[in-house]
Amino acid sequence: MRHADLPERWKIKVREYLTATGETNYENLSCHHFPTDSLVRINFEDGSTAEFKYAFVIKAPEWQELAVFTEHCGYHLFRLYDELDLIVYRSGRDTSAS
C-alpha cells in the first residue's frame, strides 16, 4: 500500500517515528528514510516467509500489528503474535528482537 492508503492510526505512528528520529518533514517518507543496508525477514508459524530489502519496521503491540515500510515495494501491515519471528538485519548484523 501507499502512504495515502495507510489507516490513520498508522499515519500517526509514522509521524511519531519520524519525529523521534529528528525529522522535520514527517508527513511523507522519502528515499533517505530507508536504510540501504537493511533486510527484514518475517518467518510465519506455518513456515511461510516474507523478506524485504531497504526496509524498516514499526511495531504496534497495542493493536497487535507491525508494519514493514519499504522504499520500492510499498508498506505492509501484519498481525503481531507470539509465534511471529521477525528478524531485521543491518550491515550483516541482526538488530531485531522478536
C-alpha positions as a Markdown table, in Angstrom:
| # | Residue | x | y | z |
|---|---|---|---|---|
| 1 | Met | 0.0 | 0.0 | 0.0 |
| 2 | Arg | 1.0 | 3.6 | -0.4 |
| 3 | His | 1.2 | 6.2 | 2.3 |
| 4 | Ala | -2.2 | 7.6 | 1.3 |
| 5 | Asp | -3.7 | 4.2 | 1.8 |
| 6 | Leu | -2.4 | 3.7 | 5.4 |
| 7 | Pro | -5.0 | 3.7 | 8.1 |
| 8 | Glu | -5.0 | 6.9 | 10.0 |
| 9 | Arg | -3.6 | 5.2 | 13.2 |
| 10 | Trp | -0.5 | 4.2 | 11.1 |
| 11 | Lys | 0.0 | 7.6 | 9.7 |
| 12 | Ile | 0.2 | 8.8 | 13.3 |
| 13 | Lys | 2.8 | 6.1 | 14.1 |
| 14 | Val | 4.9 | 7.1 | 11.1 |
| 15 | Arg | 4.8 | 10.8 | 12.3 |
| 16 | Glu | 5.9 | 9.7 | 15.7 |
| 17 | Tyr | 8.7 | 7.5 | 14.3 |
| 18 | Leu | 10.0 | 10.4 | 12.1 |
| 19 | Thr | 9.7 | 12.9 | 14.9 |
| 20 | Ala | 11.7 | 10.6 | 17.2 |
| 21 | Thr | 14.4 | 10.4 | 14.6 |
| 22 | Gly | 14.7 | 14.1 | 14.4 |
| 23 | Glu | 12.8 | 14.6 | 11.1 |
| 24 | Thr | 11.1 | 17.9 | 10.5 |
| 25 | Asn | 9.2 | 16.7 | 7.4 |
| 26 | Tyr | 7.2 | 13.9 | 8.9 |
| 27 | Glu | 4.2 | 13.8 | 6.5 |
| 28 | Asn | 5.8 | 11.6 | 3.9 |
| 29 | Leu | 8.6 | 9.1 | 3.7 |
| 30 | Ser | 11.3 | 9.7 | 1.2 |
| 31 | Cys | 14.3 | 7.6 | -0.1 |
| 32 | His | 16.6 | 8.7 | 2.7 |
| 33 | His | 14.3 | 7.1 | 5.4 |
| 34 | Phe | 15.0 | 3.6 | 4.1 |
| 35 | Pro | 18.3 | 2.0 | 5.1 |
| 36 | Thr | 20.3 | 0.8 | 2.1 |
| 37 | Asp | 21.9 | -1.9 | 4.3 |
| 38 | Ser | 18.7 | -3.4 | 5.7 |
| 39 | Leu | 16.9 | -6.7 | 5.3 |
| 40 | Val | 13.7 | -7.5 | 7.1 |
| 41 | Arg | 12.6 | -11.2 | 7.3 |
| 42 | Ile | 9.4 | -12.5 | 8.8 |
| 43 | Asn | 9.0 | -16.2 | 9.5 |
| 44 | Phe | 5.4 | -17.2 | 10.0 |
| 45 | Glu | 4.1 | -20.1 | 12.1 |
| 46 | Asp | 3.1 | -22.1 | 9.0 |
| 47 | Gly | 6.6 | -22.0 | 7.5 |
| 48 | Ser | 5.9 | -19.1 | 5.1 |
| 49 | Thr | 8.4 | -16.2 | 4.9 |
| 50 | Ala | 8.5 | -12.7 | 3.7 |
| 51 | Glu | 11.6 | -10.7 | 3.0 |
| 52 | Phe | 12.1 | -7.0 | 2.3 |
| 53 | Lys | 15.2 | -5.0 | 1.4 |
| 54 | Tyr | 15.6 | -1.3 | 2.0 |
| 55 | Ala | 13.0 | -1.5 | 4.8 |
| 56 | Phe | 12.3 | -0.7 | 8.4 |
| 57 | Val | 9.7 | -1.9 | 10.9 |
| 58 | Ile | 7.4 | -0.2 | 13.4 |
| 59 | Lys | 5.7 | -2.4 | 15.9 |
| 60 | Ala | 2.3 | -1.5 | 17.4 |
| 61 | Pro | 1.6 | -4.1 | 20.2 |
| 62 | Glu | -1.4 | -2.1 | 21.3 |
| 63 | Trp | -3.1 | -3.1 | 18.0 |
| 64 | Gln | -1.3 | -6.5 | 17.7 |
| 65 | Glu | 0.2 | -5.2 | 14.4 |
| 66 | Leu | 3.5 | -4.5 | 12.8 |
| 67 | Ala | 4.3 | -2.6 | 9.7 |
| 68 | Val | 7.1 | -3.0 | 7.3 |
| 69 | Phe | 7.9 | 0.1 | 5.3 |
| 70 | Thr | 9.9 | -0.5 | 2.1 |
| 71 | Glu | 11.4 | 2.0 | -0.3 |
| 72 | His | 10.3 | 0.2 | -3.5 |
| 73 | Cys | 7.6 | -2.2 | -2.6 |
| 74 | Gly | 5.1 | -0.2 | -0.5 |
| 75 | Tyr | 4.0 | -0.6 | 3.1 |
| 76 | His | 2.8 | -3.8 | 4.6 |
| 77 | Leu | 0.8 | -4.5 | 7.7 |
| 78 | Phe | 1.0 | -7.8 | 9.6 |
| 79 | Arg | -0.7 | -9.3 | 12.6 |
| 80 | Leu | 1.8 | -9.3 | 15.5 |
| 81 | Tyr | 1.6 | -12.5 | 17.6 |
| 82 | Asp | 3.9 | -14.5 | 19.8 |
| 83 | Glu | 5.0 | -17.1 | 17.2 |
| 84 | Leu | 5.9 | -14.5 | 14.6 |
| 85 | Asp | 9.7 | -14.5 | 14.1 |
| 86 | Leu | 10.8 | -11.0 | 13.0 |
| 87 | Ile | 14.5 | -10.5 | 12.0 |
| 88 | Val | 15.9 | -7.2 | 11.0 |
| 89 | Tyr | 19.5 | -7.2 | 9.6 |
| 90 | Arg | 21.6 | -4.0 | 9.2 |
| 91 | Ser | 25.1 | -4.3 | 7.6 |
| 92 | Gly | 25.2 | -8.0 | 8.3 |
| 93 | Arg | 24.1 | -7.8 | 12.0 |
| 94 | Asp | 20.9 | -8.9 | 13.5 |
| 95 | Thr | 19.3 | -5.8 | 15.2 |
| 96 | Ser | 15.9 | -7.3 | 15.9 |
| 97 | Ala | 14.1 | -8.7 | 18.9 |
| 98 | Ser | 11.1 | -10.9 | 18.1 |
